[in-house]
Amino acid sequence: MKNALNNENLKLNLFFNIVYQVVTVLTPLIVIPKLSRVFGPSYIGLKSYTFSIVYYFAVFGVLGLDMYGQRKIALEKDDIERRSSNFWTIYLTRFILVSFSLFLFVVYFINFSKNPFEKFVFSCWTIYLVREMINPIWFLQGLEKFTLLSVCEILSQIAYVSCVYLFVNQKEQLPLYVCIYTIIPLLISLNYFIIVLRHVNFVKIKKNDMFLIIKESFVYFVPTIATAIYSMADKTMLGVFDVYKVSTGLYESTEKLIKVALAISTSSFTIIRTRMSYLYGKGAIEQFKYNSRKFISFSMFLCWPILFAIVGIVEDFVPIFWGQGFNEVIVLSYLFVLIIPALIVSGLLQAMYIFPLGLQGTMNLYYVIIATLNVVMNLILISYYGIWGAIISSILAESLLAVILIIKARKIIETKFFLFYSWKYILAAVFMLGAMKFVSVSVDASPICKLCFEFIIAVVTYFSGCILLRDNFVVTQSRQCFLKCYSFLKS
């Protein structure tokens, strides 16, 4: 009975997590058109720049305690006394550290931000740090309350979208938008804290335990800060070099286009790493290698049409999605799409190789190297080429990470198949791009109808191209799908 209940809980957790991931992908698709038209590139850039700064202070304040706390609670969730002791010790340590980080953040923007409006936006971001002070989501994750978390986060996203469309209507309302963006998660965190109190007792905290936690959590802090610098350095430096923050806004918009399109592919990495970890742990090396080839084929099957589809659709998509002032996103996208293969290859190898073999320490070192290199390249390239320099820096850094992982994993993962499987998908994707461009030029319809038609043509021509080239993955999956449909209809 207990195992049955556990299986049902797992299925429920997975279902709501999938729903949450879908909502997370859809939210920017709904909100970005509104924000881009209200704020324009300069204020979008100001929002992006100010958030990149507060994010650094949040990461330094949290100090890796989220991952550390989740693991600690998961290990001892059945012992209420140890669970309670761990919670209050970690929670109080986090509260103190983030409070200090909040103080430093206030000192920073008061002294270094000269623009009064920018200073006001910075002050609104303090709510983000207050939320980080009290947020106990790591505890509920440790207890595997994923259904509860998913439902709350979905409600949070719905409230966020509703408030943006109801209340944010003028450019000068950027501070209001920041408050909406931060207050809703703060209220959710307060709700989490009330729920947490039902699962813990009040216990006495020892000072020595707090120092021990800081020491032990530092191993989780290194990859977190390296990732933060790596992901935010471009926006921060663009904001420093561009006083009007227009280039930051254009960069973020272009990056969002790439990342939202990639969500289709990268969402599978969690499933892949779970399956590959299981196979490696069981010592099923032949099955491990067989699955790695399947996953490489599947990822390349998605990689190249995403890249070429963005090139094909961006000219018609950007004016509809972002509105006036964002036309440069079209040209920037033509270069930025080159990051897609690197992101997919590095993400897939982390899921198939780094995670199953327990090489996170090695991965941390790679992150530090790439983050440092990215910062150095940004300092050089942005000063000369502006936003183009930031994009080139990102592409080079991600490509280097992908190459490092390919070299590192080649003895376990047959990395030659990245090239072996790609050529058919590239040919089919080029064929697809030609069809999309033909539709874009020749079809006289409303912009939205034209986009829908381009999307349908892209899907049909890409699949047709793969079948004509007799790609084994597509042919096999298509045959299995046809047989299942036939069996279902026959029954």
Salt bridges, closest charged atoms under 4 A:
ASP66 OD1 - ARG94 NH1 2.21
GLU76 OE2 - ARG82 NH2 2.98
GLU118 OE1 - LYS245 NZ 3.64
GLU132 OE1 - ARG94 NH2 3.11
GLU132 OE2 - ARG131 NH1 3.67
GLU144 OE2 - LYS77 NZ 2.47
GLU252 OE2 - LYS47 NZ 2.86
GLU252 OE2 - LYS256 NZ 3.31
GLU255 OE1 - LYS235 NZ 2.71
GLU255 OE2 - LYS259 NZ 3.52
GLU315 OE1 - LYS437 NZ 3.80
GLU414 OE1 - ARG293 NH1 2.55
